[in-house]
Amino acid sequence: MILVDLRMPGMDGITAIQHIRARGDAKAKVPIIVVTADIAPDLRERCLAAGADDVIFKPVAMDSLFDAMGMILARGADGDGLIV
């Protein structure tokens, strides 16, 4: 599982997600959670459209992070091919 911030040096998080999802191998399905302080109104939709599995807003409540991780891992256990 990858936790990605949207503001990183060299490449923003949405571009990084798009590059990961564009890979031609099984690693393209690694679960990705965006962790961001950005509050743009359409941010969640843009992240999900880029291929993120979920978006968590800073400051991060650990319960929210663990819930998101658990839900994503549970989906993988249902046989959708996620690598965890």
Secondary structure, DSSP 8 states (H G I E B T S, - for coil): -EEE-S--SSS-HHHHHHHHHT-SSGGGG--EEEEE----TTHHHHHHHHT-SEEEESS--HHHHHHHHHHHHHHHHTTS----
